Amino acid sequence: MRASYAIACLLAAACTDASYTIVHIQVTPQRGLTLDSYEVHVGEFLHSMPPTNTFDVVVPTPSVDQPTTVSVAAMLAGQQVAYGAAMVTPAAGVTTDAAIALTAGSCSTTCTVGEVVCADSGEATTTCELGSGGCSAWSTPKACPSSAPFCSNGTCAASCTDDCSSIGETDCDGTAVRTCQANTDDSCLGWSVPVACDSPPQDVCTSATTLRSYGAGTCSNGACDYTPMDETCQSPANGSGNCSAGACGYTCGSGYVDDGMGDCVVPTTCAVLECGSDADCGDVACGPCESGICFGAFESGGGL
């Protein structure tokens, strides 16, 4: 895996040395966004840091005086929840400003940028690269050269070696699962390309009032694991929460009707409560008709 060469300077005094080439980043997150860290890419180099919205990054040498993409991925429990990027050309020994607005967008962190593994077929390597929207993905396999025609543990070599001990064995690669398999091009066993733990079970009702959902996936003992989270279904006043078909809802109590806007209200003596058009509601005091209800047919203060 590639080391983090980009250095975030959280204290301004740490970045005042004129020999450094710096990008000063101002991040604007979306309102209400929940996150626990940033993953900052400067070119191909990665740095993970706390979610501070103004910070400096020392630019690695290959990106100095070159058009370079600077990106920020907002992370929550190892999963991307928002992303933003800017193109800059950092001048040697100068601080360059970059403004990045984060836009909500999730993707599975399937691999660590810079990680190299053997491809699932053929004697070839594949590299984890940063793609569009900040999502990482495996590159097109690159065939091993004739001088080192066998791939083992992400490296081309003159002869093959077993990377694992038995077909079907599984192992964790970060938060992904890899499986031991036979190589069709040589006699050795090798690990598959890691598969991200990004397919949690569907939400399910564990009782008439409890919904169970699942958190971000992790890998443990060669298998994906998703933390279950239970919530009690809520309701507005004069109603009761319920769970059905993997989703929370509510039912209004006796003598109350759903006003279509999340409240249970008391109807008046309007002649038609269930309507198909405004005409069904009669007097204007009983209308208009929306979602099958005469919305004027509620007592003052009853909702509408």
Summary of the structure (lengths in Angstrom):
residues: 304
radius of gyration: 28.3
end to end distance: 59.9
largest distance: 89.6
contacts: 901
relative contact order: 0.09
helix: 6%
strand: 47%
